[in-house]
């Protein structure tokens, strides 16, 4: 017991030191954040008209454009129709992919007064990629891979980070031995700034084995 006691005391001292250091680091990080947030809130409004806004192209499959397969699938499936209407309903709205950029960073870059608008445009992006992934998946389930391909490739082109968008598209590629395109998908996934990145890459790697 006498031999253990000194080591126990040393361990307590080390733990106390570690706790105090962690507390100091936490306070320092909080202070840095508050100072940065204070600076951000003082940045004046900047011009955001020339940002990289996302547009919804006219070459995506459309209802009543002569594509009878697409017309019939959507007219018989309310979920697919909702996703389609969500996509077309965003055509006249501003859309920005701001994934991985914090509110503080947005205010520092564009001014605090623009935060509400930028948040709205980013929300539009999230709504769009969810609708694309949902519609693309449903089209595959209904054996319309040609139209699914159009939507899913568009989703990837605008920076979607939804796993099913990547995996469903890779399944279409794999069915026609387009493994180089799956490798390109993997490279695209590697540039994502979201938590889904590693999972997407792992699933694509499994498809390339």
N, C-alpha and C positions, 0 to 999 in steps of 0.2 A: 504494500500500500504506500509506503514512504517513497518507493521508487517511481510509482505512477503519478503521485501528486504533482511533482514539478512539471511533468509533461502536460498534465491537465491544465495547470495554470498558464503554461506557455500557449496552449491551444486556445484558451479563453482570451488571452491578450491578442493573439493573431486574429481571432474572429471579431473582436471589438474594433481592431484596426481596420479590418476589411469592411465592416459595417459603416464605420465613420467615413472611410474613403468613398464608398458607394454613395453615401448620403451627400457628401460634398460634390461628387460628380453629377448626381441627380439635380442638386440645387443649381449647379453651374449650367447644366443643359437647359433647365427651366428659365434661368435668367437670360441665357442667349436667345431662347425662343421668344421670350417676352420683348426683348430689345429689338429683335428682327421683326416681330409682329407690329411693334410700335412704329418702326421705320416704314413698314409696308402700308400702314394705315394713313401715312402722311404723303404717300406718292400720289401725285395728281393724275387725273384721267388722261390716258393716252389714246391715240387713234388705233382702233382695232379693225378698221375696215379692210385692211389688206392681209389679214391672217389667212391661214391655209384652210379656208372653209370647204366643207365636203358637199358635193352636189350629187344628186341622185340622177343617173343617166337615163336617157329615153330608150336605150336599147335593152333594158331589162324586160322580161316577159310581161305583157300587159293583157288585161281582160279586153275582149272584143277587138283584138288585133289580128284575128284570123287563126289563132292557135286554139283549135277546138279542144284538144286534150287539156290544156291549161284552164280554159273556160269551164269545162265540165267539172274538173276536180275542185275548183274553188267554189262553184255554185252548189256543190254537194257537201261542202265541209266548212262549217261556220268558223272553226278555229283558223283554217288556212285563209279564209276571207278576212278575218280580223287582222292577221299578220300582214296581208297584202294591203289592206286599207291603211294600216299604220305606216307602212313604207311610203305609199303614195301621198299620204297626208303630211308627210315631212318634206315633200318636194319644195315647198315655198318657205320653209323655215331655215334658219341658220343653224348649221351643225358644225361642231368642232370636236376633234379627238384630243382631250386634255388629260388622258389617262396618265397617272404617275406624277402629275403636277399638283402641288398642294395649293390651298387657298392663299397662303402667305406668299408663295412664289408668283401666283397670278397677280396679286396686288402689287408686288414689287416690280413686276414686268409691265403691267398695264394700268395700274392705278386702282385704288380701292373702289372708286365709283363704278368701275366696269365689272366688279365681281358678280353681281346679280345676273347680268346679261351673259357673262362667260359661263356661269354655272348652268344657266338655262340651255345654252348651246351644247354644253357637254352632256346634259341630261338628254337632249335630243339625240345625241350620238349613241348613248346607252340604249335608248328606246329603239333606235334604228337597228343596231347590230343584234339585239335580242329578237326582233321581228324577222330579220334576215335568217338567222340561225334556225328559228322555229319553222319558218316557211320552207327553207331548204330541206330540213329533216323530214317534214311532212311530205314533200314532193318525192323524196327518195322512197319513203314508205309506200307511196302510191305508184311506184315504178316510173316516175317522170324524171329521170336523171338528167335529161337535157336541160330542162328548165331549172332544176335544182342546181346544176353546174353554174348557170348564169348568176343566180343569187349568191351562192356560196363563194364564188371567185370574186364577186364584187365586195362581199363582206371582208375577205382577206385583204383586198386592195386598199380598203380604207382604214385598216388597222384593227379589225375585230380581235378581241382576246377571248372569245367564247370557245371553249374546248370543242363543242359539237360542230362548230363551223369548220374547224381544222380537220377533225376526224372524219366527218361525213364527206368532206371534199377529198380527203386521202382515200377513202373507200371507193369513191368513183374513179379516182386515178388508178388505184390498184387493180380494179376490174378490167382495165384496158392496158395494164402493164406500163403505166406512166410513172415509173418509180423515180425518174429524174425530177418530175414535178413534185413528188412527195418530199424529196430532198430539198427542193426550193421552199416548200412549205415549212420544213424544219428550220431553214435559215431565217425565214420570216418570223417564225415563232421565237427564235433566239433573240430577236430585237424587241420583244414585248417588255413592257415595264409593269406587268401585273403578276399576281400570285399564281395565275393559271399557267404561266410559261413552262415551268419545269414538268408539270403533268402532261402538257401537250407534247413537249419534246419526247418524253418517255414513251407515250403512246405511238408517236410517229416512228420512233426507233424500233419499236416492236413490230411495226408493219413493214419495216425495211429489212428485217432479219430473214 
